[in-house]
């Protein structure tokens, strides 16, 4: 009989903001935004105190300050976040070498076979979260299940500072109630298309045949057919190939003027520069991503023989912006690099239901 996999998804709670609050006790219990300011810039992360006012990551600092007048803006310290992330990762490696970081603040762990010979993935997750709190001082949430999608979904159930398990016997009922936009691989546009034909949750999706889904959604139809049945065969990959590095922003209001486009792209470029700086990554291909008001997506790219410097990247973004007239008001801009100077890099992967998991952490069904 095939062994049931035991996957943990660990997700740090408001990671950047929590690090700032940990390092500066004066910020504890107060609404904090990492990045941006009251006049411009983009919020990279928000503390839970700030989230109560509707402050979110990728929101402009100006809008964030209007929603929360007492908001405290702090500059990002990515080297510090990276340092803490490495310390957290060292804890993971005490339990398994099958660790797949998705970003600085989250990772998958395959503990089917583990270094501590503990048959319960849920108990391992509890111990990892305890150690992160005691040794580093931060709270983490965790999800446990038999595949990556369900583990990632479970980590969001009891946030912050909690964990949840989705057992194989519970998956069908859980997925049936899950809102369609919560499914991995189903973005906002696809979710709206599904709702137009009456698919609002997993139960609705499961009523459609593979033939219908592939006809309606192309190659993604097979993924949708499998995922709603709890089938997600992707393994935890300790080394994943990073194919691109990018930054983007979806705007509160569609942008209609050239001055707005340039200002928005400046902010996105600043974020991309931060990511380039902390990763050391360079790319020969520069891509401008444009999503219009009607959600249609267009990209414009240019490739160089050598890795362009930052000033050249910005000049190319402007060149691509004016390469052709924009078709209509812009909903989203993104700037990306590809054809990178690395072969192997751990990359980004890439969120409520309430279920009572009390006393279900015993290893009763394989997780």
ABEGO torsion letter per residue (X at the ends): XBBBBBBBBBBBBGAAAAAAAAABAAABGBBBBBEEBAABEBBABBBAAAAAAGBBBGBBAAAAAAABAABBBBBBBAAAAAAAAAAAAAAAAAABABBBBABAABBBBBAABBAAGBABAAAAAAAAAAAAAAAAGBBBBBBBBABAAAAAAAAAAAOBGBBBBBBAAAAAAAAAABBAAABBGBBAAAAAAAAAAGBABAAAAAABBAAAAAAAAEAAAAAAAAAAAGBBABBBBABBBBABBBBBBBBABBBABAAAAAAAAAAAAAAAAAAAAAAGBBBABBBBBBBBAAGBBBBBBBBBABBBBAAAAAAAAAAAAAABBBABBBABBBBBBBGBABABBBBBBXXXBBBBABGAABBAAGX
